[in-house]
Amino acid sequence: MFGFGLFDESNSKYKDYLDRFVKFVKKKEIDEIVLCGGHTDITQPDKSEAKTMADYITQHLESKVKIHIEDMSITTEQNITFAKNFIDLDNKNKIFVISDGVRFFKIMWILLDRWFGLSKEGIIDNWFNIVQQIYSNPKKKDTTMELKDIKPFLKYENVKIIVDNHHKDYRNSMHTIISEPLEIEGLYDQKVYEKLMYIAKRKFKMV
């Protein structure tokens, strides 16, 4: 699960997001979770997004649920890459990745690259296959692709992306639109990755 800044209960949208996550964990009887998000507020350098989420979530989950804190990341790509250190991709395990209603395409692409080692061509083929299946569905009456059409296909092997419909994060959608192709290209071009990291650090006033 990804953070969106340091958590504070006064942020009702953030609180609702975490409350829905807690309900999901209970419903699916999940016994292990990974919270992602680094130290992105220079005014509170001792706090991380992941830790502030964990402090709230632990109050509402049973103690048997194991919580891992990934607090080194500042980008979505780092969230996913660093989270792999806590995840067993064995096919016997069901793994859910929680996404807002904006970032699911980028998250899916990075997962296929970083967790499963698919090539760029393999990931492109995977997406073309998804789109082809959507448009070949006889129940689809028009050419508009909606989130509800895509959601059933956001999975690979034992990993499934769960899109939180209520958490669209449109306030940051412009940032997501711009960063999405850059983060994907940064997987294959070190210079692009370094420039993106510099901008991310500028965003959080780290440089």
N, C-alpha and C positions, 0 to 999 in steps of 0.2 A: 504494500500500500504506500502511495506517495504522499508526501506532505505538501502543503501550500503555504509556506511561511511558518513562523512559530505559532503554535496553537494557544489560543486564549478563549476561555469560555464566553467572553463578551462578544465574540464573533459568532453570531447565531448560525450563519451558513456553514461555517467550519464545524461547529458543534453538531449540527444536524448531519453533516457528512460522516463524522465519526460515530454518531449514534446509529446511523444506518449500517455502517461497517460492523459495529458490535452485534447488531441483530443478525446480520448475514453470517458472522462467525458462529453464533449460537445456533442458527437454523441449520447450517451445514455441518455442525459439530466439528469444526476445525480445531485442531489441537496445537497448531504452531503457526505463528504469523511473523512477517518481516515488515517493519516500519522503516521507510526510507526518507531521508532528508537531513542535510547537514547544517552547519553553523552559518546561516545566511543573514543574520542580523548583527551588524558590527556593534550595535549599541548594547547587545546582550551576548557577547562572545562565548559565554559559558553554557548557553542553551542551544540545543539543536532542534530542528523540526521533528525528527523522529522521537527524541526524548520527551518533548512536550506532549506529543500525541500519546506516547506510552503512559505518561503519568496520568492522563485522563482515562485511557482505555482500561488500564489495570483495575480501576475502581469499579468497572462494570462487567468484567469477565471473571470466570472462575480461575483460581490460582493454577489449575492444571494446564491452562493454555500457556504455552511457552512463547515468549515475545523476544524477538531478535531486533536489535537496534542498529540500523545502518546509518551512521551519521557523518559520513565523509563526502557525500555527493552534493553537487549544486546544479546538476542538469539531469534531464530525464534519462539520457544515455548512461550517466554514472549511476543513477538510481538502479537501473536494470543490471548493469555490469557488476556493481558491488553487491547487489542482493543475491547474485548467484552463489556467493561464498557461503550463504546460509541455507541454500536450497538443494535438495536431493532430487534430481530429475528422473529418478527411477520411475518407470511406467506404472508401478503399483501405487504411486502417490498422485492424488488429484491436486493440482496447483491452480489457484485462482489469482489473477492479477487485476486489481481494481483500477479502473480508469475513469476520468471525467468524460463528458460528452464531446470533448474536443481533441484529445491527444491519442485516441485509440489506434489510428493508422500508424503514427510514429512509434508507439509502444509495440505494436505487432511487428513492425519491421525490425526494430532493434532486438526484440526477443528472438526472432528467427536467426539473426546474425550472432548475437552474443551468447545465447543459451544453446542453440542447436547447430551453430556453425554453417548455416546455409550460405551459399554464395549469393552475390548480388543478383545474378541471373536466376538462381533458384527462387529467391524471394519475389522477384518480378513475375516469374511464372506462377507462383503461388497466388499472387494478387490477381493476375489475369484469370486464373481458374475460378477464384471467388466471384469476380465480376461476371464471368460467363455463366456461372450457376445462377446468379441472381437474375440476370436478364433472360435466362432460359426457363425460368419458373413460369408455368402457364397461368398461375394465379396473379402474376404481376401485370397490371393493365396499362401502365404508362412507363415512360423512360426516366422518371425521376427516381434517383436512388436515395432512399431514406435510411436513417440509422437502424430502424427496425429490420430492414432488408439485410444489413451487414452483420448485425449482432450474432446470428446463429453461426457465422463462419469465422468468428474471431477466436480460433482455437487451433492448436497444433499438438499432436500427440496427446500428452496428458495435461497440457497447459491451456487454460481458458481465460480470456479477458472478459471481465464483468464490467459493463458500462453502467455507471451510476447516472441514470437519466436526470436526476435532480441536481446533479453537480456538473453544470456545463462550463463553469469558469469562463464565461464570455468576457469578463473584465480583462482577462489575460489572453483572449483569443487572437489578438493581433500579434502578440509576441509568439504565440504558438504557430500561427500561419507562417511567419517569417523564419522561425527557428527550425521548423519541421524538415524542410529540404536540406538545410545546413547541417543539422544533426545527423541525418542519414548519410549525406556525402562525407561528413567527418568520420564515419566508420571506415572509409576507404582512402581518405586523403588526410595525412597527418597535418599538413599546413592549414587545411580548413578546420580541423579539430582544434588546433592551437589558437586560431583566430576566434573560434566560437567560445572557447574557454576564457579567453581574455575578455570578450564581451560579457560573458556570464558573470565574471568577477567584477567587471565594471558595474553591472546591474546591481550587484549586492555591495558595491563600494568597497571591494576587497583590494582594489588597486587604484 
